[in-house]
Amino acid sequence: MLDENLARIRAHRNNIQRYRRLLKTRLSELERQFIERRVAEERSALDSLTAAIFPVSFGCANTPAEIRAGQ
């Protein structure tokens, strides 16, 4: 199951990279809009998948304000 999910993550990341490379080429405005929409869709799918697989979020224990206040 984890291998399948990691393969999905890899596929989304590869798609995003491919679309970003395409955005660096000469495109019509319609093509550019389509690809930008696809990047957003892939990014959203990737974010949803990673949140479902890795629900733990890591925060910084000492933010800069806390560090300054402690000094």
FENBELQUI-V14660 format. One record per run of one state. SS is the DSSP state (@ for helix, = for strand, . for the rest). FROM is the first residue (numbers start at 0). TO is the last residue. If there is no record, write none. Layout:
# FENBELQUI-V14660
ss=SS from=FROM to=TO
ss=SS from=FROM to=TO
This chain:
# FENBELQUI-V14660
ss=. from=0 to=0
ss=@ from=1 to=22
ss=. from=23 to=27
ss=@ from=28 to=52
ss=. from=53 to=62
ss=@ from=63 to=69
ss=. from=70 to=70
